[in-house]
Amino acid sequence: MKKIGALNLGMAFAGCFLGAGYVSGQELWQFFGSFGIKGAMGLVIAMAALFLVGIMMLELNRLSGIAEIDKLVVRKDIPVLRIAVTVLELLFLFGVCTIMAAGCGALINQLFGIPSWIGSAVLSAAVAYVSLAGLGGMVAAFSATVPLLAAATLVFGIISLSQNGVQFSRPEASGTNPLMGSWLVAAITFACYNLFGNIAMISPLGEFMKSKKAALGGIAIGTAILVMIAGSVLLSISAQPSLAEAELPMLALALGKGKVIGFVYGILLLLAMFGTALSSLVGFTSIIYRKSERIKSKKTAFTLVCALAMLCGSLFGFGDLIGVVYPIFGYCSSVFIVLMTEHYIKIKRAGKANEKIADKARGV
């Protein structure tokens, strides 16, 4: 894989988080919009966490040279914790793949009246095919789709702002999900499950960065894109709170402005689902391949099995998975985000200590 510049890294970083839940508005509304003005503060905290930990992931991979996710997260050789990291990461990544396949099926059905399982099958097959290109295919896909999606949501935000001004749900709003008792809890869980779920995609990119400056700039670009899209989505839904009742609020907004606009946005939403499913499957298979050379030698067959499993799982439907699965994973993964941070701090301190020893030896 070639060296990655700041722009491509930014697109890839943003693309890792842009799934059906994020871009459709359902995820953002549950975690931020439903809390009113306090939700806006939560969004700032969550995005700051994505920026800081994103940089930390790249640096940790670069400084440690560790590729295995369990060893990257848990510094000490504690088998139980490392196994827990691997299992939780695999469950989350494959769960996201399945949810995206289900979301694609629902969207295809809503736009064209085609049976949901066909849409799910098409997404599963396409993601499996592109995933065989590994990280290179993932970065290329995000570099093509993310700018279009960001531009479309920004247009919706500008239209909403010009027509309705800045509107929030009432300041005392306290959310609608019992698993998130406050805006701060919602913000922290949002950041934790998103970061943990993307360790397998983000951290390996550290060894392909052109420079530290490119890494910093890339994560900044990616975070800016995420903030822009989130702001556009939340402003649009806040201006028409009834949209929050729809399974895909932003698609409902687009369809309300005309079939053509709804169709175009639906296609972009499908691209977002594809991107998230792709990044998740690449992360899932990369973990498996590091654990088993036997499976790695049969990549194509294993990927086909994954695609079939995604399709079967998607038949259960989109449901309320965003509101239940994501918060639960957020609580579980918060422990491992803390452990990974501790690992990073130890490595940075060790590096500084080695530099001081080298300086003394040189008489500096």
Backbone hydrogen bonds, N-H to C=O, Kabsch-Sander energy under -0.5 kcal/mol:
donor,donor_aa,acceptor,acceptor_aa,energy
4,I,208,F,-3.1
9,L,5,G,-2.1
10,G,6,A,-2.6
11,M,7,L,-2.2
12,A,8,N,-2.3
13,F,9,L,-3.2
14,A,10,G,-2.5
15,G,11,M,-2.5
16,C,12,A,-1.6
17,F,13,F,-0.6
17,F,14,A,-1.4
18,L,14,A,-0.9
19,G,17,F,-1.5
23,V,19,G,-2.3
24,S,20,A,-1.5
25,G,21,G,-0.8
25,G,22,Y,-0.6
27,E,21,G,-2.1
28,L,21,G,-0.7
29,W,25,G,-2.3
30,Q,26,Q,-2.0
31,F,27,E,-2.2
32,F,28,L,-2.1
33,G,28,L,-1.7
34,S,29,W,-2.9
35,F,32,F,-1.8
36,G,33,G,-1.7
38,K,35,F,-1.0
39,G,36,G,-0.7
40,A,36,G,-0.9
40,A,37,I,-0.7
41,M,37,I,-1.2
42,G,38,K,-2.0
43,L,39,G,-2.1
44,V,40,A,-1.7
45,I,41,M,-2.1
46,A,42,G,-2.7
47,M,43,L,-2.6
48,A,44,V,-2.1
49,A,45,I,-2.0
50,L,46,A,-2.2
51,F,47,M,-2.2
52,L,48,A,-2.5
53,V,49,A,-2.6
54,G,50,L,-1.7
55,I,51,F,-1.9
56,M,52,L,-2.0
57,M,53,V,-2.4
58,L,54,G,-1.7
59,E,55,I,-2.5
60,L,56,M,-2.9
61,N,57,M,-2.1
62,R,58,L,-2.1
63,L,59,E,-3.0
64,S,60,L,-2.2
65,G,61,N,-2.0
72,L,68,E,-1.9
73,V,69,I,-2.2
74,V,70,D,-2.5
75,R,73,V,-0.7
78,I,76,K,-2.1
81,L,78,I,-0.5
82,R,78,I,-2.3
83,I,79,P,-2.8
84,A,80,V,-2.0
85,V,81,L,-2.3
86,T,82,R,-2.1
87,V,83,I,-2.7
88,L,84,A,-2.6
89,E,85,V,-2.6
90,L,86,T,-2.6
91,L,87,V,-2.6
92,F,88,L,-2.4
93,L,89,E,-2.7
94,F,90,L,-2.4
95,G,91,L,-2.1
96,V,92,F,-2.5
97,C,93,L,-2.0
98,T,94,F,-2.2
99,I,95,G,-2.5
100,M,96,V,-2.7
101,A,97,C,-2.0
102,A,98,T,-2.3
103,G,99,I,-2.7
104,C,100,M,-2.4
105,G,101,A,-2.1
106,A,102,A,-2.2
107,L,103,G,-2.3
108,I,104,C,-2.7
109,N,105,G,-2.0
110,Q,106,A,-2.1
111,L,107,L,-2.4
112,F,108,I,-2.7
113,G,108,I,-0.6
113,G,109,N,-1.5
114,I,108,I,-0.8
118,I,115,P,-1.1
119,G,115,P,-1.2
120,S,116,S,-2.3
121,A,117,W,-2.2
122,V,118,I,-2.4
123,L,119,G,-2.2
124,S,120,S,-2.4
125,A,121,A,-2.3
126,A,122,V,-2.5
127,V,123,L,-2.8
128,A,124,S,-2.1
129,Y,125,A,-2.2
130,V,126,A,-2.3
131,S,127,V,-2.3
132,L,128,A,-0.8
132,L,129,Y,-0.8
133,A,130,V,-2.0
134,G,131,S,-2.2
136,G,133,A,-0.7
137,G,133,A,-0.6
138,M,134,G,-1.7
139,V,135,L,-2.7
140,A,136,G,-2.1
141,A,137,G,-2.3
142,F,138,M,-2.3
143,S,139,V,-2.2
144,A,140,A,-1.0
144,A,141,A,-0.5
145,T,141,A,-2.0
146,V,142,F,-2.2
149,L,145,T,-2.1
150,A,146,V,-2.8
151,A,147,P,-2.3
152,A,148,L,-2.2
153,T,149,L,-2.3
154,L,150,A,-2.0
155,V,151,A,-2.0
156,F,152,A,-1.9
157,G,153,T,-2.2
158,I,154,L,-2.5
159,I,155,V,-2.6
160,S,156,F,-2.6
161,L,157,G,-2.5
162,S,158,I,-2.5
163,Q,159,I,-1.9
164,N,160,S,-2.9
165,G,160,S,-0.5
165,G,161,L,-1.6
167,Q,165,G,-0.6
173,A,170,R,-2.1
175,G,34,S,-1.6
180,M,177,N,-1.9
181,G,179,L,-0.5
186,A,182,S,-2.3
187,A,183,W,-2.0
188,I,184,L,-2.4
189,T,185,V,-2.7
190,F,186,A,-2.2
191,A,187,A,-2.1
192,C,188,I,-2.6
193,Y,189,T,-2.5
194,N,190,F,-1.6
195,L,191,A,-2.4
196,F,192,C,-2.8
197,G,193,Y,-2.0
198,N,194,N,-0.7
198,N,195,L,-0.8
199,I,196,F,-1.2
201,M,198,N,-0.7
202,I,198,N,-2.9
203,S,199,I,-1.6
205,L,202,I,-1.5
206,G,203,S,-1.8
207,E,204,P,-0.8
208,F,205,L,-1.4
209,M,206,G,-1.1
210,K,4,I,-1.6
215,A,211,S,-1.9
216,L,212,K,-2.6
217,G,213,K,-2.7
218,G,214,A,-2.6
219,I,215,A,-2.3
220,A,216,L,-2.0
221,I,217,G,-2.4
222,G,218,G,-2.5
223,T,219,I,-2.5
224,A,220,A,-2.3
225,I,221,I,-2.1
226,L,222,G,-2.0
227,V,223,T,-2.6
228,M,224,A,-2.5
229,I,225,I,-2.5
230,A,226,L,-2.5
231,G,227,V,-2.8
232,S,228,M,-2.2
233,V,229,I,-2.6
234,L,230,A,-2.8
235,L,231,G,-2.4
236,S,232,S,-1.9
237,I,233,V,-2.3
238,S,234,L,-2.5
239,A,235,L,-1.5
240,Q,236,S,-0.7
240,Q,237,I,-0.8
243,L,240,Q,-2.5
244,A,241,P,-1.5
245,E,242,S,-1.4
246,A,243,L,-1.8
250,M,24,S,-3.2
251,L,248,L,-0.5
252,A,248,L,-2.1
253,L,249,P,-2.1
254,A,250,M,-2.3
255,L,251,L,-2.8
256,G,252,A,-1.6
257,K,253,L,-0.6
257,K,254,A,-1.1
258,G,255,L,-1.3
262,G,258,G,-2.5
263,F,259,K,-2.6
264,V,260,V,-2.6
265,Y,261,I,-2.7
266,G,262,G,-2.1
267,I,263,F,-2.2
268,L,264,V,-2.0
269,L,265,Y,-2.5
270,L,266,G,-2.0
271,L,267,I,-1.9
272,A,268,L,-1.8
273,M,269,L,-2.2
274,F,270,L,-2.6
275,G,271,L,-2.6
276,T,272,A,-2.3
277,A,273,M,-2.6
278,L,274,F,-2.6
279,S,275,G,-2.5
280,S,276,T,-2.2
281,L,277,A,-2.4
282,V,278,L,-2.7
283,G,279,S,-2.1
284,F,280,S,-2.6
285,T,281,L,-2.9
286,S,282,V,-2.1
287,I,283,G,-1.7
288,I,284,F,-1.9
289,Y,285,T,-2.9
290,R,286,S,-1.6
291,K,287,I,-1.2
292,S,288,I,-1.7
296,K,292,S,-1.8
297,S,293,E,-1.7
298,K,295,I,-1.7
299,K,296,K,-0.9
302,F,298,K,-2.4
303,T,299,K,-2.8
304,L,300,T,-2.1
305,V,301,A,-1.9
306,C,302,F,-2.2
307,A,303,T,-2.3
308,L,304,L,-2.2
309,A,305,V,-2.4
310,M,306,C,-2.5
311,L,307,A,-2.1
312,C,308,L,-2.4
313,G,309,A,-2.6
314,S,310,M,-2.2
315,L,311,L,-0.8
315,L,312,C,-0.8
316,F,313,G,-1.5
317,G,314,S,-1.9
321,L,318,F,-1.4
324,V,320,D,-1.1
325,V,321,L,-2.0
326,Y,321,L,-1.1
328,I,324,V,-1.6
329,F,325,V,-2.5
330,G,326,Y,-2.2
331,Y,327,P,-2.2
332,C,328,I,-2.2
333,S,329,F,-2.8
334,S,330,G,-1.2
335,V,331,Y,-0.6
335,V,332,C,-0.7
336,F,332,C,-0.5
337,I,333,S,-2.0
338,V,334,S,-1.7
339,L,335,V,-1.8
340,M,336,F,-2.3
341,T,337,I,-2.0
342,E,338,V,-2.1
343,H,339,L,-1.9
344,Y,340,M,-2.2
345,I,341,T,-2.4
346,K,342,E,-2.0
347,I,343,H,-2.0
348,K,344,Y,-2.4
349,R,345,I,-2.4
350,A,346,K,-2.4
351,G,347,I,-2.3
352,K,348,K,-2.1
353,A,349,R,-2.3
354,N,350,A,-2.2
355,E,351,G,-1.9
356,K,352,K,-2.0
357,I,353,A,-2.0
358,A,354,N,-2.3
359,D,355,E,-2.4
360,K,356,K,-2.3
361,A,357,I,-2.0
362,R,358,A,-1.7
363,G,359,D,-0.6
363,G,360,K,-0.7
364,V,359,D,-3.1
